[in-house]
């Protein structure tokens, strides 16, 4: 996914910064990481407050295989499918991701 596509996806927040990391990209707003781009997919940050909403919307939690072959769950979720067709719905999800990022700083 290129920079312009990512910026459009997060336009409801305003300016985002995109940095290369771990073979993908980190997406930041106001100095807080709120999303990752991994393998061409955007994953939004969630926490114990917002993760149930992502799950209820059919999003998948990102996990990778750890050293002992055990899944390691990360606090990032796929974007619900309906958000790709509606900028207002996308705005809601990226705001939830930013709110989770802000709570993580405290």
Secondary structure, 3 states (H helix, E strand, C coil): CCHHHHHHHCCCCCCCEEEEECCEEEEEECCEEEEEEECCEEEEECCCCCHHHHHHCCCCEEEEECCCCCEEEEEEEECCHHHHHCHHHHHHHHHHHHHHHHHHCC
